[in-house]
């Protein structure tokens, strides 16, 4: 074997192989660049033809005969169409775009992309079918909401809400609350135009203390500003509840009549509850609550001190002169520093 490795022919073949691989790589890169350039040119040609037509439909319906969308142009059409329908300034403009999409068969090939397309094709199809309010794709979209991929599943949920919000609320609320990978802010944005349909399922979920995913239901109720009953909030504020439930309940407590049930949480053993209670007191508290917030300025946890200081500075019935006098009379240096920081932050607003 050593003799073979040192043989001149062996070295020559190694060199030839390296050169061949280098040439193959160069050819592959050249092919990829050529393919990309060709696709870019094809898309530009498509846009030059279709963008003016779709833009004109935003102002009035298109009466002319539309060009055919070739198989390789379908993705270009869906990309352009989805961009424009999101910018439609009126229902009439959106309806015109929807009519065009149906006339060129976008609903049919979007359904095929949904079930058999690549990831990008599937996402584009999902967006399209939602905007089209395409009931025929309901079952396939429901299946997509169970996908492991976050983007695929939540866009499918959004499409179903667009198609039929009431049916989506009835069928998918448990899934929506169970999918911890769906961000609350994203879900709230999806539900905002259709929050009335989801009000009852969310309130029912919040009414059961031991319900699974209760905290997520409360966070959505907060984000959508849904009216949770006084009795339900009282039940959620009970000191024996889990910490996360109490915090979620404090976040949606906006009624001064709840103050007798909020104040005890200023001494809660968990600093997160104390901080949230201090924040609520700053929002709906009364004059006697000032003396309840002052001790929290010396709390062992920085965030509790910060929330208490913010609440004192933001409370509507205390003037800045009164707050500065309060700060100057504090004996604890850390409390004075924290209140000074909150005063400085307010003055920069």
Buried (B, 14 or more C-beta within 10 A) or exposed (E): EEEEEEEEEEEEEEEEEEEEEEEEEEEEEEEEEEEEEEEEEBBEEBBEEBEEBBEEBBEEEBEEEEEEBEEEBBBBBBBBBBEBBEEBEEEBBBEBBBEBBEEBEBBEBBBEBBEEBEEEBBBBBBBBBBBBEBEEBBEBBBEBBEBEBEEBBBBBBBBBBBBBBEBBBEBBBEBBBEBEEBEBEEBBEBBEEBBEBBBEBBBEBBBEBEBEBBBBBBBBBBBBEBEBEEEBBBBBBEEEBEEBBBBBBBBBBBEEEBBEBBBEBBEBEBBBBBBBBBBBBBEBBEEEBBEBBBEBBBBEBEBBBBBBBBBBBBBEEBEEEEBEEBBEEBEBEBBBBBBBBBBEBBEEE
